Structures are given as C-alpha cells and as structure tokens.
Amino acid sequence: FPSHDRRKKVDAESKTNPHGPSKQLMTFAQKMGPLMEKAFKNENDANILVKELTDCAMDESVANSARALCVTNTERLSKVHPQMEKAAMDLRSQVSPEVQKILETNDRIIKKE
C-alpha cells in the first residue's frame, strides 16, 4: 500500500498547486493499481486492502484527493465482493465533508460519461 509519506506528498503538492493535475496523486494511484488487481481476484487480499483503504480515507493528515481515491477504491472492491458493500457505504458517510464533496463531484462526472 502506498506509504503514509507518499500520501502526505500528495497533500503537499495539492497545497502548492490546488488546480493542476497532481503527479503525486497519479503516482499514489499507480502504486495502488496492482494491489487492487490482486484484491479483485482474492477476497482475503480484498479484506486486507479495505482495512488499509479505510485507514487512508479516515486519516486527516492525508490529502483529500487521496482520501477520496481510497473511498472510491473501497467502493470498487465492494462491487466485486458484495459482502464489503456495507463497509464501503459506511466509509463514504464517515469521511469529512470535503472528501464527500470530491466524491459527489466524481459521481456527477462519471454519470455524465
């Protein structure tokens, strides 16, 4: 799982360039990709990853964009492993309003596509 240091770099970059694309967020997402692939295939791996994603999403020292990505990935896993659906819904409702706003914006963009 991307390190806490990597998640904090996303935060630092988003503060210096809040409207531009975040290279750190892209790196964070790329490191998470193989873990997600593994978790899609194996429920035990998914359970472990969901715990990490939950920690990431709830960590207020992590950039909101990274936290939103962690929630989104939890929701993606819940579509493959339906027993995780409640945890994904609970996580979305428990994150900060700022993270929820990012998630809602992403939801609107995805529905338009």
ChimeraX commands (.cxc) that place a marker at each C-alpha (Angstrom):
marker #1 position 0.00,0.00,0.00 radius 0.5
marker #1 position 1.35,3.48,-0.78 radius 0.5
marker #1 position 3.20,4.77,2.26 radius 0.5
marker #1 position 1.94,7.44,4.60 radius 0.5
marker #1 position 4.83,9.57,3.33 radius 0.5
marker #1 position 3.54,9.18,-0.25 radius 0.5
marker #1 position 0.03,10.20,0.87 radius 0.5
marker #1 position 1.48,13.28,2.63 radius 0.5
marker #1 position 3.37,14.23,-0.57 radius 0.5
marker #1 position 0.03,14.26,-2.37 radius 0.5
marker #1 position -1.20,16.71,0.27 radius 0.5
marker #1 position 1.85,18.96,-0.03 radius 0.5
marker #1 position 1.59,19.07,-3.80 radius 0.5
marker #1 position -2.14,19.82,-3.73 radius 0.5
marker #1 position -1.48,22.81,-1.44 radius 0.5
marker #1 position 1.14,24.29,-3.76 radius 0.5
marker #1 position -0.85,23.62,-6.95 radius 0.5
marker #1 position -4.51,23.12,-5.99 radius 0.5
marker #1 position -5.94,23.42,-9.50 radius 0.5
marker #1 position -3.38,21.49,-11.50 radius 0.5
marker #1 position -3.03,17.76,-12.02 radius 0.5
marker #1 position -1.20,16.10,-9.17 radius 0.5
marker #1 position 1.79,14.00,-10.16 radius 0.5
marker #1 position 1.94,12.68,-6.61 radius 0.5
marker #1 position -1.72,11.56,-6.77 radius 0.5
marker #1 position -1.04,9.80,-10.06 radius 0.5
marker #1 position 1.95,8.01,-8.51 radius 0.5
marker #1 position -0.19,7.11,-5.49 radius 0.5
marker #1 position -2.88,5.67,-7.79 radius 0.5
marker #1 position -0.33,3.75,-9.88 radius 0.5
marker #1 position 1.12,2.10,-6.78 radius 0.5
marker #1 position -2.36,1.11,-5.69 radius 0.5
marker #1 position -3.26,-0.44,-9.07 radius 0.5
marker #1 position -1.51,-3.81,-8.61 radius 0.5
marker #1 position -2.91,-4.10,-5.09 radius 0.5
marker #1 position -6.43,-3.52,-6.41 radius 0.5
marker #1 position -5.96,-6.13,-9.14 radius 0.5
marker #1 position -4.88,-8.67,-6.55 radius 0.5
marker #1 position -7.80,-7.73,-4.26 radius 0.5
marker #1 position -10.33,-8.06,-7.10 radius 0.5
marker #1 position -9.23,-11.68,-7.50 radius 0.5
marker #1 position -8.91,-12.71,-3.86 radius 0.5
marker #1 position -11.30,-11.95,-1.02 radius 0.5
marker #1 position -8.64,-12.24,1.68 radius 0.5
marker #1 position -6.45,-9.72,-0.13 radius 0.5
marker #1 position -9.51,-7.51,-0.52 radius 0.5
marker #1 position -10.20,-7.61,3.21 radius 0.5
marker #1 position -6.63,-6.59,3.99 radius 0.5
marker #1 position -6.67,-3.81,1.40 radius 0.5
marker #1 position -10.04,-2.46,2.59 radius 0.5
marker #1 position -8.56,-2.01,6.07 radius 0.5
marker #1 position -5.67,-0.01,4.56 radius 0.5
marker #1 position -8.05,1.99,2.37 radius 0.5
marker #1 position -10.23,2.77,5.38 radius 0.5
marker #1 position -7.21,3.98,7.36 radius 0.5
marker #1 position -6.20,6.16,4.40 radius 0.5
marker #1 position -9.71,7.60,3.97 radius 0.5
marker #1 position -10.05,8.48,7.65 radius 0.5
marker #1 position -6.54,9.94,8.08 radius 0.5
marker #1 position -6.98,13.72,8.24 radius 0.5
marker #1 position -3.25,14.25,7.58 radius 0.5
marker #1 position -3.69,12.77,4.08 radius 0.5
marker #1 position -4.70,14.91,1.10 radius 0.5
marker #1 position -8.44,14.95,0.50 radius 0.5
marker #1 position -7.92,13.80,-3.10 radius 0.5
marker #1 position -6.02,10.71,-1.93 radius 0.5
marker #1 position -8.64,10.06,0.74 radius 0.5
marker #1 position -11.39,10.23,-1.90 radius 0.5
marker #1 position -9.45,7.77,-4.05 radius 0.5
marker #1 position -9.28,5.38,-1.09 radius 0.5
marker #1 position -13.07,5.58,-0.63 radius 0.5
marker #1 position -13.65,5.07,-4.35 radius 0.5
marker #1 position -11.39,2.02,-4.40 radius 0.5
marker #1 position -13.26,0.56,-1.43 radius 0.5
marker #1 position -16.49,1.03,-3.35 radius 0.5
marker #1 position -14.99,-0.62,-6.44 radius 0.5
marker #1 position -13.95,-3.63,-4.38 radius 0.5
marker #1 position -17.44,-3.88,-2.90 radius 0.5
marker #1 position -18.87,-4.38,-6.40 radius 0.5
marker #1 position -16.71,-7.49,-6.82 radius 0.5
marker #1 position -17.01,-8.62,-3.19 radius 0.5
marker #1 position -20.62,-7.73,-2.22 radius 0.5
marker #1 position -20.05,-8.58,1.45 radius 0.5
marker #1 position -17.96,-5.38,1.62 radius 0.5
marker #1 position -20.80,-3.14,0.44 radius 0.5
marker #1 position -21.88,-2.03,3.92 radius 0.5
marker #1 position -18.30,-1.16,4.88 radius 0.5
marker #1 position -17.95,0.90,1.68 radius 0.5
marker #1 position -21.22,2.74,2.32 radius 0.5
marker #1 position -20.29,3.38,5.95 radius 0.5
marker #1 position -16.87,4.69,4.96 radius 0.5
marker #1 position -18.37,7.16,2.48 radius 0.5
marker #1 position -20.70,8.51,5.16 radius 0.5
marker #1 position -17.92,8.83,7.76 radius 0.5
marker #1 position -15.32,10.81,5.80 radius 0.5
marker #1 position -15.06,14.58,6.12 radius 0.5
marker #1 position -17.42,16.87,4.19 radius 0.5
marker #1 position -14.51,17.94,1.97 radius 0.5
marker #1 position -13.86,14.35,0.91 radius 0.5
marker #1 position -17.60,13.76,0.43 radius 0.5
marker #1 position -17.74,16.79,-1.87 radius 0.5
marker #1 position -14.95,15.34,-4.03 radius 0.5
marker #1 position -16.78,12.01,-4.17 radius 0.5
marker #1 position -20.06,13.69,-5.14 radius 0.5
marker #1 position -18.33,15.68,-7.88 radius 0.5
marker #1 position -16.71,12.50,-9.19 radius 0.5
marker #1 position -20.10,10.74,-9.12 radius 0.5
marker #1 position -21.67,13.53,-11.22 radius 0.5
marker #1 position -18.81,13.42,-13.75 radius 0.5
marker #1 position -19.00,9.64,-14.08 radius 0.5
marker #1 position -22.78,9.72,-14.61 radius 0.5
marker #1 position -22.35,12.23,-17.47 radius 0.5
marker #1 position -19.94,9.94,-19.34 radius 0.5
marker link #1:1,2 radius 0.2
marker link #1:2,3 radius 0.2
marker link #1:3,4 radius 0.2
marker link #1:4,5 radius 0.2
marker link #1:5,6 radius 0.2
marker link #1:6,7 radius 0.2
marker link #1:7,8 radius 0.2
marker link #1:8,9 radius 0.2
marker link #1:9,10 radius 0.2
marker link #1:10,11 radius 0.2
marker link #1:11,12 radius 0.2
marker link #1:12,13 radius 0.2
marker link #1:13,14 radius 0.2
marker link #1:14,15 radius 0.2
marker link #1:15,16 radius 0.2
marker link #1:16,17 radius 0.2
marker link #1:17,18 radius 0.2
marker link #1:18,19 radius 0.2
marker link #1:19,20 radius 0.2
marker link #1:20,21 radius 0.2
marker link #1:21,22 radius 0.2
marker link #1:22,23 radius 0.2
marker link #1:23,24 radius 0.2
marker link #1:24,25 radius 0.2
marker link #1:25,26 radius 0.2
marker link #1:26,27 radius 0.2
marker link #1:27,28 radius 0.2
marker link #1:28,29 radius 0.2
marker link #1:29,30 radius 0.2
marker link #1:30,31 radius 0.2
marker link #1:31,32 radius 0.2
marker link #1:32,33 radius 0.2
marker link #1:33,34 radius 0.2
marker link #1:34,35 radius 0.2
marker link #1:35,36 radius 0.2
marker link #1:36,37 radius 0.2
marker link #1:37,38 radius 0.2
marker link #1:38,39 radius 0.2
marker link #1:39,40 radius 0.2
marker link #1:40,41 radius 0.2
marker link #1:41,42 radius 0.2
marker link #1:42,43 radius 0.2
marker link #1:43,44 radius 0.2
marker link #1:44,45 radius 0.2
marker link #1:45,46 radius 0.2
marker link #1:46,47 radius 0.2
marker link #1:47,48 radius 0.2
marker link #1:48,49 radius 0.2
marker link #1:49,50 radius 0.2
marker link #1:50,51 radius 0.2
marker link #1:51,52 radius 0.2
marker link #1:52,53 radius 0.2
marker link #1:53,54 radius 0.2
marker link #1:54,55 radius 0.2
marker link #1:55,56 radius 0.2
marker link #1:56,57 radius 0.2
marker link #1:57,58 radius 0.2
marker link #1:58,59 radius 0.2
marker link #1:59,60 radius 0.2
marker link #1:60,61 radius 0.2
marker link #1:61,62 radius 0.2
marker link #1:62,63 radius 0.2
marker link #1:63,64 radius 0.2
marker link #1:64,65 radius 0.2
marker link #1:65,66 radius 0.2
marker link #1:66,67 radius 0.2
marker link #1:67,68 radius 0.2
marker link #1:68,69 radius 0.2
marker link #1:69,70 radius 0.2
marker link #1:70,71 radius 0.2
marker link #1:71,72 radius 0.2
marker link #1:72,73 radius 0.2
marker link #1:73,74 radius 0.2
marker link #1:74,75 radius 0.2
marker link #1:75,76 radius 0.2
marker link #1:76,77 radius 0.2
marker link #1:77,78 radius 0.2
marker link #1:78,79 radius 0.2
marker link #1:79,80 radius 0.2
marker link #1:80,81 radius 0.2
marker link #1:81,82 radius 0.2
marker link #1:82,83 radius 0.2
marker link #1:83,84 radius 0.2
marker link #1:84,85 radius 0.2
marker link #1:85,86 radius 0.2
marker link #1:86,87 radius 0.2
marker link #1:87,88 radius 0.2
marker link #1:88,89 radius 0.2
marker link #1:89,90 radius 0.2
marker link #1:90,91 radius 0.2
marker link #1:91,92 radius 0.2
marker link #1:92,93 radius 0.2
marker link #1:93,94 radius 0.2
marker link #1:94,95 radius 0.2
marker link #1:95,96 radius 0.2
marker link #1:96,97 radius 0.2
marker link #1:97,98 radius 0.2
marker link #1:98,99 radius 0.2
marker link #1:99,100 radius 0.2
marker link #1:100,101 radius 0.2
marker link #1:101,102 radius 0.2
marker link #1:102,103 radius 0.2
marker link #1:103,104 radius 0.2
marker link #1:104,105 radius 0.2
marker link #1:105,106 radius 0.2
marker link #1:106,107 radius 0.2
marker link #1:107,108 radius 0.2
marker link #1:108,109 radius 0.2
marker link #1:109,110 radius 0.2
marker link #1:110,111 radius 0.2
marker link #1:111,112 radius 0.2
marker link #1:112,113 radius 0.2
view
